[in-house]
Structure formats: C-alpha cells, structure tokens
Amino acid sequence: MAPETATAHITASTSLLPAIQAWEIYLQDQSRSHFTIKAFCGDLELLASFLPPDRTLGVITTQELNNFINWLQNGRNVPCSPKSLARRITSIKSFFRWLQKSGVLINDPAEKILQQSVISPIPVVLTPEEEEKVRRVAGNYRSARKPDARPYLLLALLLETGVKKGECLTINLNHIDLNATNGPVLFVRYANPQNRYKERKISLSEEWVNAYKEYQAQYKPVDRVFSWSPRRLEYLLEDIGKEAGLDKHLSFDMCRWTCALNDWRSDLEKDQIRQKLGISKIQWREISLKLRQLADAQITAEAEPATESGEA
C-alpha cells in the first residue's frame, strides 16, 4: 500500500489516534514484524495520552514532542531505559516523517528532535589462548575411549561461522553441502520471508567436515543437525568452558563475537564480515565499532608482556 493510500482520510486536522491506526495499516503493508508494529504504535499511543485530547496533527510542535520525551525520562514515574527511550524517539520521528512524505503535513515537527543512540556494553570474547584451550578440550572428546564428536562439532561451528543460537538450532542436514563447487558450505536459512536478507552461505573448514562425518556416524541425525534443546547445548558449552579452566561463561554469543573478531583481525573485507554475520548495514555501525575496540584491546594486551620483557 502506498503512503498516499494509507493516509487517504488523514489530514492536518485529524487527531493522533486515527492517524496512528492508519500508520499501523501502512506498517503492516510494509511487512514489518508484529512486534515492531506493536512497539511503534504503543509508543505513539503513549504520546497521544500525553497530549491534550483535542490536539490535531497540524498543530503539534517540536517543543511539545521534546516535552513528551522529557516526561518519559523525568516525569512519568515509570522507568524508561536508554534503549526504550531511543526506540520511542525513533517511533516519533518515523511517524511524522511518514506524515510529511505523504503530504499530510507540510513541516515535520520531529525533524529537529535529537536521536539518542544506545550502545550496549562491549562483549566478552575469548583470547587466542582461551580459544585454543576450549578447542583442545572439545577435541579431546573425539579421541576419548567412547568418542563423542558433538562438543567439538558445536564449538567449532560457532567459532568458524559465527551463527547465532537460533540459527544453529534450525540447521537441517540439507543446509550443509559437502560437495559445493568451491568447498563445503553451510546455508543459513530462515522460514520467515521477512528474514530473507539474513540468509547466507558460509564456508566450512576441512577439520569441521571431518568432525561432522564422525558425528553423523555416532548420532545418525535424521532432520536437524543438533536435535537438542537450547539449554542442553548451552550446558555443553558451559562444560567445555569449565573444563578448560575459563573464568568466563562460554556461550553462543561469546563464540559469535570471537568469530567476528578473528575475521576482523585477519583483515577480511569488512563487508564480508557483515554479510557472514547476517546483519544489516545499520546494525553494522555499532557492531564494527565494538569490533574495533575489541581488536585494539587485544593488541594492547598482547603488547604488554613484550614491553615488560624489553624493559627488564
């Protein structure tokens, strides 16, 4: 549905609630997720409850919108996290930008509102030494009296491909092509068409393929590669970390970030890293900043022992 169609009965004299309903229809037609639409419309309905009931679109001012944002932070008496505040500002700016582009409003009162970005804490990653330890521990299971390739298969997959937990859990046997023209690959697939942009093809190492063949012979998977609950696989990673003597909590997320950092430090083309992770260019802005900080921190940590040795 075009913006003009969604706003056919909306004018500058329309109040907020009918306009929000029209915007909801527009977002649905744009195939936005149910959760995004619910959050965005909820944010605008909160604005509608803050403004006088008779306030129409054409008379809403930038100052009123700033007053609303200040109220969210200081006057509502309900905690508003930085992340929630940033989303609500995004909702407001998106809504009024849509109204202006649709011709309902001549001027956008939200245009000059400053967006407040939120950067989450720097993630915890494995050092090269720690990665070697966990790989060795997981590898030991392959050569135990009762061989078990599963710990190594899971760990190595996460460290080599950087797939997320949800993606890992939905890998089917037919998502792995051992006979691809340019070498074995993993196809990361999504059932929901809205997530098609996240789909990708990632190369698999020869060592992982060898472990995969051992795993197939041992477990004989029929459909999914890892047919266990998320918690069971989380415990598996935790056990590997404990056995390796880590002070850190080995997790899916830690492995994903470690994979991305390894690629970053190997000078892999930055856009290739983004595509391998299956994230958008907007998400990449924050991710790349964190990777740069992590890389700098690792370089500094690696240089410190050498400096001390030189001084001695």
N, C-alpha and C positions, 0 to 999 in steps of 0.2 A: 504494500500500500504506500503510495507517495505521501509525503508530508502534507501536501495540499488536501488530499482526500481525508486524512485523519483529522484535519483542522477545519473541515468544511463549514461546521456550525460554530466555530470558535472565533470570537472577535476580541478586540481590546476591552470591550465592555463585559466580557464573560468573567465570572468569578473563578477562583482557583480550582475547586473540586471538579467541575465539568471538564476543565482543561486537563486535569490530571488523568481523568478517565480516558480522554482522547489520546493522551500520551501513552497510557498503558496499552491501548489498542495498537498504536504505532510501534511500540517496542515488541509486542507480540508478533507483528507482521515482519519485524526485522530479525525474527528468530532468536531474540535474546533469551537467556535461560530464565526459568521460572523464578529462581532465587534472586537473580539480578533485578527482574521486574518488580518483585515483591519488595526488595530493599529500596529501590529507587522511588517507587510510588509511596512507600511508607515514609520516606524522608520528606517528600513533598506534602503529604498529608499532615505531617508534623508542622511544616511551615504554615499550612492553611489554618491549623489550630492556633498558631501564634498570632497571625494577623487578624485584624477585625473581620467579622463575617461578611461584611459588605464590600470588602476590598476587591477591586477588579484588576485584571491583568495589566491594563494600561496605566494604572496609577501606582503600581508597586515600584518603589525606589531602591536604589543601591543602598541607601542608608538603612532602610527597613530590613534588607537582607543581611546587612552587617550586624544590625541589632539582634536579628534571629540567631546568627552564628555566635554572638557574644552571650546570648541567653543559653544556648546549648552548653557553652563552656562554664558559665558562671551563675546563671540564674534559674536553671531548671531543677536543680537539686537531684538530678539523676546523673550518675557518672557517664561521661562521654569520652571514650578513649580516643587518642590521636587518630587511630585507624578509622573509627566510626565518623569522627569529625571530617576527616579528609574525604570519605565516601559521600557524606551529606553535602559537602561543598561541590563535589563532582556532580551529584544529582541535580542540585540547583542550577549549576552552570549549563549542564546538558539540556535541562528542561527549557530554560529561557533562550538558549541558542537555537533550539528547535523551533520555538515560537517565532523568533525573529526570521529564521530562514524560511519559515512557512508563510511569512507575510502578515502574521497576526500582530506583531509588534514592530514598530519602526526602530526602536532602540532596545538594546539588551541591557537590563539593569544589573545583570550578574556578571557582565563582561569584566568589570574592574575589580571584582572580588578576587583576592589572592588565594590561589590554590595552596593548601598546606599538605605537602608531601610527607609521607611517613616511611622511614627506612627502618626496617626491623634490625635486631642485633646481628652482628657478624656471626655467621655459622661456625660451628666447631668442625674441624676436619682432621683427618689422620695425617701425621707427619710421614715422610717416606719410610722412616724406621718402623713406625707403628703399622703401616700398611704391609711391610714385609713380614712383620710378626703375625698379623692376623691371616695373611695368605699362607704362611707356613703352618699355622695351627690347623686351618681348614684343610690344607693339603695333606696333613698327617692322617686325616680320616680316610683318605683314598687308599692309603697303604697299610691301614690297620689290619689286625687279624681278621676282623669282619669288615671288609672295605665298604665305605659309605661315601659316595661322591657328592651327596646332596649339599653338605655345608660349603664345600669349595665351589660347586656349581652356582649356588645362590650368591655367595660373596663375590666371586669373580665377575659374574654377570653385572652386578650393581656397580662394581668398581670400573668395569670396562665400558659399560653402556650408559650409566647414569640414569637409568629408568627409575621412575617413581614407584612407590609401593603399589598404588592402584594399577599401574601399567604392568608391573611384574606379575601381579595376581591374575591378570587376564590373558597372559601369554598362552596361546594354544600351540600344539605341536606344529600345525601348519603355518605358524608365524615364523618358524625357523627354517631357512633354506640353506642346507649344507652344500648344495650344488649350484649356487648362483655363479654367474659368469665371472665376476670379479672377486670371488671368495665368499665364504659363509656369511650370512647376514641374518639379523633379527628384524622383522617387520613389527613396528609398534602400531597397533590398530585400535580404533575406537568405534563402538557401536553407534554412538550418538553422532549424527551428521554435523552437529554444531561444533564438534571437536575434531573435525577432519583436518584442520590446519596443524594439529599436534601430531598427526601420523607421520612416520618417518622410517628410514631404513638405516640400520647401524651395523657396521662390520663386527664380526666375531673372530676372536683370536684362535689359532690352532690349538693352543693349550685348553681353551674353554671347550672347543669342539670335542677334544679327546675326553674331557671330563663328562661332557653331555652324553657321549656314547656309553661310558661306564654307567652313568646314571640311568639311562634307558634300559640297560641290561639288568640293573639292580631293582628298579622300581616299576618298570614297564608302564609308564604313564599312558593313558588312553586318550584324554582330551586336553586338559590343561597341563602345562609343564610342572607347575607347583600346585598340587591339589590339596593344600592345607590351608587352615585359617590364617588370617593376617597375624594374629597373636602368636601362633605356633612358629611362624617364620621369624617374627621379632625375637622370640625366645632363642631361636637358633643363632641369630646374630649376637645376641647378648652373651650367650655361652661362649662363642668364639672370642669375643672381646675379653671376657673374664679369664679364659684360659691363656690368652696372650698377655695377661697382666696389665691391661689398659686401665687407666683411671677414668677414661671417657666411656660413655654409653654408646656402644656401637649400634648404629641404626641405619635404616633405609636412607634417611635424609643425610646422614653423615657420609655414607658411601656415595651418594649422588653428588654432593658438594666436592668430595675428594676427587671424583672422576672429572668434574668440570675444572677443578684447579690443576689437575695433572695435564689436561688438554691445554689449559691457558699457559702453563709454564713450558709446554712443549712447542709453543709458538704456532699452534694450529690456528688457521684463519678464524678470526673472532666470529664471523657469521656462521661458520661451520659448527662452532661450539653451540651457538644459539639454536641452530637447527637440530643438532644432536639432542639437545635438552628438550626440544619441542615447545619452546616458549616464543611469545610474540616480541616484536621489536620494542614495544613499550615496556614489557617486563624485563627485557634485556638491559635497559638503562640501569636499573637498580642491581640486577644480578652482576653485570660487568663491573660495577663499582666495587661490589663486595669481593669479587674475584681478584681485582687489582689490589685491594687491601690485604687479602689473604696471601697473595703472591709476595707482596712486599714484606709482610710479616715473616714468611718462611725464609726469604732471602736474608733478612736481618738475623734470624735465629741461626741460620747455617753459617753466617759470617762471624758470629760472636766467638765460638770456640777457636777459630783460626786466628782472630785478633788477639785473644788472650794468650795463645800459644806463641805468637810472634813477639808479644811484649815480654814474655818470660825469657 
